[in-house]
Amino acid sequence: HFFGAIVLCLFRSATHYPPLRGRETGIPKMLRNIAWRAVLPAARAAVAGPVPRFPSYPRYPSCRWQSSGQPPQTMFSKFFGPQTVVAKPSFTNRWLIVLPAFLTHMSIGSPWAWSAVSGTLAREHGFVVSAAADWSLSETTFPLSLVFGMQGIAAAVAGKWQMKVGARLSMTVAGICFGGGLLVGSFGIMFHNLWLIYLGYGVLAGCGVGIAYTPPLQCLISWFPDRKGLASGMTIAGFGSGALLFAPLSGYLMKTFAVMPTYLGPLADVTTITEHGKLFARVAGELKEVVIATKADLAALPYQLQEGVYLVGSGNTGAAPTLGVCGALYLTVMLGAAFA
C-alpha cells in the first residue's frame, strides 16, 4: 500500500505539473504533494495498524445492543441490564432476530383495527342497536386518537431513558403498558366505564406503542448494518400489518364470547311504551327497556336474528373478554420478544 500510494501520487503529479524544464519544473511542490498524499497517511496507518474494513457476516459483532461492558451487579441488572441483550458467541443466524421484531410491531400495530371493536361498543347494552345507555360512536372511536397521541409523547419522553437502560427493560415496560392497557380497557367495557377505557386502551396502551416502536427497529438495524433498508422495512411491515391480525381475531373472539339477547317477538305482537326517551315493554308484569331491530340493523350483524323487539341488557357482545384475551396475547408476545 505504501509504495502503491507513492506511485499513484507520482502519476498524479506528472499529469498535473509541466515537463521538467530547469527551475520551472515545480519539483518542490510535487515532493510536497507526495509527502502529504502518501508518506504521512501511510506512516499514520503503519502506526495505527491496518485500515479497518467492514467485515462480512458472520464477523459482525454479535450484539443486538451496545453493551456497557460491565458485569451485572444486582439480580435486576442480571436480567434487565443493557448487557443482557448481547448474543452468545454460538449464535450466528441473524435472521432469527427478525421474528421477535416483526411480532412486536405487529402487536403494537393492532390499534389500526380499533374500528372492529368501536362499532360493537356503541351497542354494548342494546346488542342489536344502540340503547339509551350506550355510548355514541364518537366516544368509542376516541381511544384510537389517544393511542397515537400518547405514542408520540411517550417516544419523545422515554427516548433518552431507553438508550440508558437498554432494549430488554424497554421492551418489558412497553409490553406491560400495552398488554396491561388492553386488560384495563376490557374492565372498562365490563363495568361500562368509558374513562377506564380511555385510561387503559388510550393512555397506557399508547405509551406502550411509543416505547416499543424504536427498540426493535434499532436492534434489527444493528444486526443488518449492510441491509439497513431491508431491516427497517421488515420491522415497519409488522406495524402496518397489525390490523390484519387484530380485525379477524377480534371478530372471531366476539362471535365466540357473544350471548344472544332475549327476543320478545315481532313489533306487532309487543306493546311498547316510551318514557324519558327510552322504549319499554311489559315483561313478566314489569316494565323493561327494549330496542327494536329492523332488517337493516340485523344485516350488519354476523348473527342470524329475527326482526322485532329485544330486551336491553339480556345479551353480551363479547367485547370485554375479547379485549382481555388480546391484551394477554400481546403481553405474552412482547415479553417473549424482550427475552428472545
Secondary structure as UniProt FT lines:
FT   HELIX           2..16
FT   HELIX           22..24
FT   HELIX           27..34
FT   HELIX           35..39
FT   HELIX           40..48
FT   TURN            57..58
FT   HELIX           75..80
FT   HELIX           82..85
FT   TURN            89..90
FT   HELIX           94..97
FT   HELIX           98..108
FT   HELIX           110..113
FT   HELIX           115..121
FT   TURN            122..126
FT   TURN            132..133
FT   HELIX           137..165
FT   HELIX           167..190
FT   TURN            191..192
FT   HELIX           194..197
FT   HELIX           198..204
FT   HELIX           205..223
FT   TURN            225..226
FT   HELIX           228..240
FT   HELIX           242..257
FT   STRAND          263..265
FT   HELIX           267..269
FT   STRAND          272..275
FT   TURN            276..277
FT   STRAND          278..283
FT   TURN            284..285
FT   STRAND          286..293
FT   HELIX           295..299
FT   STRAND          308..311
FT   TURN            312..313
FT   HELIX           319..338
//
